[in-house]
Amino acid sequence: MTIRNKIVAGALASSMLGLAACGGGGSGTQDVGDKSPQASSRTFYARAVDGYLAGSTVYVDLNENFKLDAFEPRAITDNEGYFSYNHHTGTDYCATSALAQYCLRGNVGANEEVVIRVTGGYDTITKLPFEGVLSLRSSDLDRDDLRLVTPGTSMVADDATDAAIQAKLQALMDAGIFESGGSLHDDPSEQLAITRAQVAAIISQMVGEAGKQAYPATFTDVQDAGWAQAYTAMSAGLVEGVGQGNFGSIGEVFSDAAKLAEVARLAVYAAMNAGQVAPSSYVLPNSTSLASLFESTADLVGLNDKMIEALQGSASPQQLAAILRAQAVMAERVFANPKDPEVTDLKAWIENQLAQGDGLGSDLTALGGDNIDVSALAASNFDFDPMSNSISASVTIPAEAATAFAALANTSFGVSMNKPGEQGAAVLFVSGAAGARSGDIDVCVRYRGDEDFDTTSSSDPNGAMLIGGRWSLLDDHTLTLSIDIVGGVRSLLLKAVSAGGGIDTRGYRFDFGGDLSEWSGSAPSGFTAGAVPTSDAGCKDALVQRFGPMT
């Protein structure tokens, strides 16, 4: 049961209950706060898990408004999801000024309860941007007692009070999901540009409020899934007849659209009426509008159950990764486009793989390999052939790209892109000891687009910046960057995904504006001492010389 329990919990986190994508924060430019010992009275230690989250913004929500305010302590997570202290490497980020961006410290009383939020960054399993918000409420965040920030802790982080609900509603309005003056009872179909993901997020927030109820903390048939226990306990307790010390029937509940709707009905009532039990006459607001959401979530969890059954009680790390990635791809596509015609074909492809009689099937199992670019499957232009046995091969990264960053320290490479409304170019100078997997980085960058970062102006169309920061590898073709841009730290992801058009060229996917877009560039190669420009003007000249002027 251990394998099944772990993956079912992952499926729920990928579906309705895990999509807490609204409510503030964001992974854009943020100040990392004052890290000087004189200004600090307390340090907070934990690890972000929804797949370990690298490069996420983590902050103390002092006023519990689901927003990162200027006065609130903040930091970012390292490439293993840790902040303040990495228990794996033994690194104390708060004791090393060069790594202070990973240190969460602030003026908070020694025994005062706080709410920690985690948002943005990247899932280390799928290498996809994390769109949600995780929360943890605790007064005990000591270094030697490692705490996890998970979908489970998020469910119990917030008091079910009118003030808390109003704060979440205000956050939805501020995010543009509800119009000012709106209500949680408003019909989502009447809101402008509301998406399936946003509807899921609304339900997720309401279910999270209900998590403060006193449900069992453990299950008799759960082993080694401690990070999911609080999460699944809350889910089970909301459904009459489930939660009798047994986790096994959770999958049945969440793979049935009607039962899923009942979970939401009870949760929403509990969130709005703290301590009360929902009467049978209570009708879930917007139940008609939400029907398709429940159906899609049920399909996702039901398909997950089939993949678990195919494992027959044991699985390799590659098979586990394959299932988690398949879940993520389906969830990404369903919630990005409720009418995505490829979702049906994706489900049929998975079912055909399971029907081969060899566990997950060879092609599905291959999705768990180290050389797979999952973002290609999540892209709207990828077509799934239900009868194909080469889906994984079509997103396999060539050997040259799969090992592009294997020896990254003390190398330099350039990347660029040019598409309507967005142009960019950068040269990255990577420093570090030979064989290092992390270190310092200098970047010459110019960028013009419609997002929150632009180096150009009408008087200087080729404007550029010299910025510094830290680099870290998730694997030999996935690079995370924590860049010190004016006003704070920004997390970025760069993936080598193709061999490009020649021996020294590469194709990259780069998050520089909110999504993974296609860039091209050179392969990393050594650079000489003195090659790094020392000013914005020097960067501008270097970029124009290398890539030509902006058009």
PyMOL commands that set and color helices and strands:
alter all, ss='L'
color gray80, all
select helices_A, chain A and resi 2-14+16-18+37-39+93-95+97-102+151-155+162-174+188-190+196-210+226-237+250-254+257-272+287-311+317-336+342-354+362-366+374-378+391-394+399-402+536-547
alter helices_A, ss='H'
color red, helices_A
select strands_A, chain A and resi 42-44+46-48+53-54+57-60+74-76+82-83+85-86+91-92+104-106+114-119+122-123+133-138+148-149+411-419+422-430+438-448+465-475+478-485+488-498+505-511+516-522+525-526
alter strands_A, ss='S'
color yellow, strands_A
deselect
rebuild
show_as cartoon
